[in-house]
């Protein structure tokens, strides 16, 4: 008699486990697609970050050139005025 009760409890636990596991398993493909999409976006973000750093360096170089040109213009104007 005790064997049947233990067997019933074990089977009931397995049924509950399967019923709880089923929704998770049905969501796995969507979760995998979402994970792949996130990885792709992370790669795109990394590429954009690298591009932004390159543009920042270029902007700093152009700012230095602009500063140099402004200093030269000031020297030229000073020479003409003096």
Backbone as CSV, one residue per row, in Angstrom:
resi,resn,N_x,N_y,N_z,CA_x,CA_y,CA_z,C_x,C_y,C_z
1,UNK,0.813,-1.191,0.000,0.000,0.000,0.000,0.868,1.271,0.000
2,UNK,1.923,1.280,0.796,2.807,2.436,0.866,3.495,2.648,-0.478
3,UNK,3.817,1.541,-1.173,4.464,1.649,-2.486,3.580,2.435,-3.444
4,UNK,2.294,2.154,-3.439,1.376,2.824,-4.364,1.260,4.317,-4.042
5,UNK,1.275,4.651,-2.784,1.194,6.063,-2.391,2.457,6.800,-2.824
6,UNK,3.619,6.170,-2.577,4.893,6.780,-2.993,4.930,6.920,-4.502
7,UNK,4.507,5.887,-5.224,4.487,5.935,-6.689,3.546,7.032,-7.186
8,UNK,2.394,7.159,-6.560,1.434,8.199,-6.949,2.012,9.585,-6.697
9,UNK,2.678,9.776,-5.563,3.282,11.075,-5.253,4.385,11.402,-6.245
10,UNK,5.200,10.420,-6.577,6.290,10.642,-7.541,5.723,10.972,-8.917
11,UNK,4.728,10.218,-9.353,4.117,10.487,-10.662,3.448,11.856,-10.683
12,UNK,2.775,12.202,-9.605,2.137,13.511,-9.529,3.189,14.626,-9.606
13,UNK,4.297,14.436,-8.905,5.381,15.421,-8.949,5.956,15.538,-10.354
14,UNK,6.099,14.422,-11.046,6.603,14.456,-12.422,5.639,15.174,-13.348
15,UNK,4.361,14.932,-13.175,3.360,15.607,-14.008,3.398,17.115,-13.758
16,UNK,3.478,17.512,-12.504,3.563,18.941,-12.177,4.835,19.534,-12.759
17,UNK,5.940,18.822,-12.667,7.207,19.297,-13.220,7.106,19.487,-14.727
18,UNK,6.529,18.501,-15.417,6.386,18.602,-16.880,5.483,19.765,-17.239
19,UNK,4.397,19.937,-16.502,3.490,21.053,-16.785,4.160,22.401,-16.529
20,UNK,5.027,22.466,-15.557,5.752,23.715,-15.290,6.859,23.948,-16.321
21,UNK,7.442,22.886,-16.810,8.546,22.985,-17.764,8.068,23.306,-19.179
22,UNK,6.873,22.882,-19.522,6.357,23.047,-20.875,6.361,24.503,-21.364
23,UNK,5.863,25.484,-20.600,5.900,26.871,-21.094,7.323,27.391,-21.312
24,UNK,8.230,26.952,-20.466,9.624,27.381,-20.624,10.192,26.827,-21.922
25,UNK,9.942,25.565,-22.182,10.459,24.947,-23.407,9.839,25.543,-24.658
26,UNK,8.575,25.952,-24.572,7.955,26.552,-25.756,8.514,27.947,-26.025
27,UNK,9.058,28.601,-24.995,9.624,29.943,-25.174,11.086,29.925,-25.590
28,UNK,11.726,28.808,-25.524,13.161,28.748,-25.830,13.525,29.270,-27.220
29,UNK,12.794,28.907,-28.274,13.177,29.447,-29.587,13.101,30.981,-29.643
30,UNK,12.064,31.552,-29.032,11.968,33.016,-29.014,13.094,33.629,-28.197
31,UNK,13.411,32.990,-27.081,14.511,33.500,-26.262,15.841,33.417,-27.003
32,UNK,16.030,32.347,-27.749,17.272,32.202,-28.518,17.365,33.271,-29.605
33,UNK,16.244,33.505,-30.304,16.233,34.556,-31.330,16.521,35.919,-30.706
34,UNK,15.934,36.161,-29.539,16.180,37.435,-28.861,17.644,37.560,-28.460
35,UNK,18.235,36.480,-27.991,19.647,36.514,-27.602,20.536,36.776,-28.814
36,UNK,20.223,36.153,-29.940,21.006,36.377,-31.161,20.862,37.823,-31.615
37,UNK,19.643,38.359,-31.533,19.429,39.751,-31.921,20.199,40.691,-31.004
38,UNK,20.219,40.398,-29.715,20.980,41.237,-28.787,22.472,41.182,-29.066
39,UNK,22.966,40.004,-29.406,24.387,39.891,-29.739,24.706,40.679,-31.011
40,UNK,23.807,40.618,-31.977,24.015,41.366,-33.220,24.033,42.871,-32.926
41,UNK,23.098,43.314,-32.100,23.049,44.739,-31.760,24.267,45.157,-30.950
42,UNK,24.763,44.282,-30.125,25.974,44.589,-29.368,27.153,44.780,-30.330
43,UNK,27.225,43.939,-31.350,28.274,44.098,-32.365,28.139,45.408,-33.117
44,UNK,26.900,45.756,-33.468,26.660,47.024,-34.159,27.034,48.200,-33.260
45,UNK,26.701,48.101,-31.988,27.033,49.181,-31.057,28.544,49.329,-30.922
46,UNK,29.245,48.218,-30.900,30.711,48.269,-30.813,31.300,48.936,-32.053
47,UNK,30.752,48.599,-33.227,31.228,49.222,-34.463,30.944,50.724,-34.445
48,UNK,29.758,51.105,-33.973,29.429,52.530,-33.886,30.335,53.260,-32.893
49,UNK,30.668,52.583,-31.794,31.563,53.195,-30.815,32.928,53.460,-31.428
50,UNK,33.439,52.476,-32.182,34.740,52.645,-32.827,34.684,53.795,-33.839
51,UNK,33.602,53.885,-34.593,33.445,54.972,-35.557,33.374,56.318,-34.842
52,UNK,32.656,56.355,-33.730,32.554,57.602,-32.966,33.906,58.033,-32.437
53,UNK,34.704,57.095,-31.989,36.045,57.439,-31.502,36.912,57.991,-32.631
54,UNK,36.802,57.395,-33.809,37.552,57.875,-34.965,37.120,59.295,-35.329
55,UNK,35.808,59.514,-35.333,35.299,60.851,-35.645,35.735,61.873,-34.594
56,UNK,35.753,61.459,-33.349,36.193,62.355,-32.277,37.647,62.754,-32.482
57,UNK,38.476,61.785,-32.819,39.890,62.085,-33.064,40.041,63.030,-34.253
58,UNK,39.260,62.804,-35.296,39.313,63.669,-36.484,38.843,65.081,-36.137
59,UNK,37.799,65.191,-35.329,37.288,66.507,-34.931,38.339,67.247,-34.106
60,UNK,39.040,66.543,-33.235,40.097,67.182,-32.443,41.234,67.670,-33.338
61,UNK,41.588,66.870,-34.343,42.645,67.282,-35.269,42.213,68.517,-36.055
62,UNK,40.962,68.535,-36.504,40.457,69.695,-37.236,40.409,70.935,-36.343
63,UNK,40.070,70.751,-35.067,40.049,71.878,-34.143,41.454,72.458,-33.971
64,UNK,42.448,71.588,-33.906,43.833,72.060,-33.805,44.226,72.842,-35.054
65,UNK,43.833,72.342,-36.223,44.125,73.052,-37.465,43.428,74.414,-37.491
66,UNK,42.189,74.448,-36.998,41.450,75.706,-36.952,42.132,76.696,-36.007
67,UNK,42.583,76.231,-34.859,43.283,77.098,-33.908,44.558,77.662,-34.530
68,UNK,45.298,76.806,-35.232,46.527,77.248,-35.897,46.207,78.301,-36.951
69,UNK,45.178,78.065,-37.741,44.797,79.025,-38.779,44.371,80.350,-38.155
70,UNK,43.653,80.306,-37.056,43.226,81.549,-36.402,44.419,82.323,-35.851
71,UNK,45.383,81.601,-35.293,46.587,82.279,-34.799,47.346,82.935,-35.956
72,UNK,47.449,82.248,-37.069,48.144,82.811,-38.239,47.414,84.049,-38.757
73,UNK,46.067,83.965,-38.760,45.280,85.121,-39.213,45.527,86.307,-38.284
74,UNK,45.608,86.055,-36.986,45.851,87.137,-36.038,47.224,87.749,-36.267
75,UNK,48.226,86.921,-36.551,49.578,87.428,-36.823,49.574,88.270,-38.104
76,UNK,48.888,87.789,-39.123,48.830,88.515,-40.401,48.136,89.863,-40.207
77,UNK,47.006,89.864,-39.472,46.290,91.108,-39.229,47.137,92.071,-38.398
78,UNK,47.885,91.540,-37.448,48.743,92.399,-36.633,49.842,93.029,-37.476
79,UNK,50.394,92.249,-38.403,51.454,92.796,-39.260,50.911,93.867,-40.177
80,UNK,49.724,93.699,-40.702,49.135,94.693,-41.599,48.763,95.964,-40.834
81,UNK,48.299,95.779,-39.637,47.891,96.932,-38.850,49.085,97.700,-38.270
82,UNK,50.216,96.987,-38.035,51.359,97.625,-37.369,52.317,98.149,-38.321
